[in-house]
């Protein structure tokens, strides 16, 4: 069970960081005078996403260092990364499309 805590930490930090980033960006945007004003600076926006993926990767690597290597574990790691990429795509692009950012 201790080993699974790293996977839970990975998912918790990843989703929390991305959701907090979206909430902060949204709050900044609604407090500006125009609806299409910039929220977070682009450098900060992408840096936060890099931190989210880095923390996710750190906890997954920590999980696999504490356990023996098997093909099943490798496939589980690949599945985690694919699911995280899908979640990232849904959250970020869903926010961008639904809020009308960079829309014509």
C-alpha positions in Angstrom: 0.0 0.0 0.0 2.9 2.3 0.7 4.0 2.0 -2.9 0.6 3.0 -4.2 0.8 6.2 -2.3 3.3 7.5 -4.8 0.8 6.9 -7.7 -1.9 8.7 -5.7 0.5 11.6 -5.0 1.3 11.7 -8.7 -2.3 12.0 -9.7 -3.2 14.3 -6.9 -0.5 16.8 -7.6 -1.0 16.7 -11.4 -4.7 17.3 -11.3 -4.5 19.8 -8.4 -1.9 21.9 -10.2 -3.7 22.0 -13.5 -7.1 22.8 -11.9 -5.6 25.5 -9.8 -3.9 27.0 -12.8 -7.2 27.1 -14.7 -9.1 28.6 -11.8 -6.5 31.3 -11.3 -6.4 32.1 -15.0 -10.2 32.3 -15.1 -10.3 34.6 -12.1 -7.8 36.9 -13.6 -9.7 37.0 -16.9 -13.1 37.8 -15.3 -11.6 40.6 -13.2 -10.2 42.4 -16.3 -12.3 44.9 -18.3 -12.5 42.8 -21.5 -13.4 39.2 -21.7 -10.6 38.4 -24.1 -7.9 40.0 -21.9 -4.9 37.8 -21.0 -5.0 35.9 -17.7 -1.7 34.4 -16.7 1.3 35.4 -18.6 2.1 32.7 -21.3 5.5 31.9 -19.8 3.9 31.3 -16.4 1.0 29.4 -17.9 3.3 26.9 -19.6 5.8 26.8 -16.7 3.1 25.7 -14.4 2.1 22.9 -16.8 5.8 21.8 -17.0 5.8 21.7 -13.1 2.6 19.6 -13.2 4.1 17.0 -15.6 7.5 17.0 -13.8 5.9 16.3 -10.4 3.7 13.6 -12.0 6.9 12.0 -13.6 8.8 12.3 -10.3 6.3 10.4 -8.3 5.9 7.7 -10.9 9.6 7.2 -11.2 9.8 7.1 -7.4 7.1 4.4 -7.5 9.0 2.3 -10.0 12.3 2.6 -8.2 10.7 1.1 -5.1 9.3 -1.9 -6.9 10.8 -4.6 -9.2 10.8 -4.0 -12.9 8.4 -6.1 -15.0 6.7 -5.7 -18.3 3.3 -5.3 -16.5 4.7 -2.3 -14.5 6.1 -0.8 -17.7 2.7 -1.0 -19.4 1.1 0.4 -16.3 3.5 3.4 -16.5 2.8 4.0 -20.2 -1.0 3.8 -19.4 -0.6 6.4 -16.7 1.2 8.7 -19.0 -1.3 8.3 -21.8 -4.2 8.9 -19.3 -2.5 12.0 -17.9 -2.0 13.3 -21.5 -5.7 12.7 -22.2 -6.7 14.4 -19.0 -4.4 17.3 -19.7 -5.9 17.7 -23.2 -9.4 17.6 -21.9 -8.8 20.1 -19.1 -6.7 22.6 -21.0 -8.4 22.5 -24.4 -11.8 22.3 -22.7 -11.1 25.5 -20.8 -9.7 27.3 -23.8 -12.5 26.4 -26.1 -15.3 26.9 -23.6 -14.0 30.3 -22.4 -13.5 31.6 -26.0 -9.8 32.3 -25.6 -8.1 32.8 -28.9 -11.4 32.5 -30.7 -12.4 34.3 -33.9 
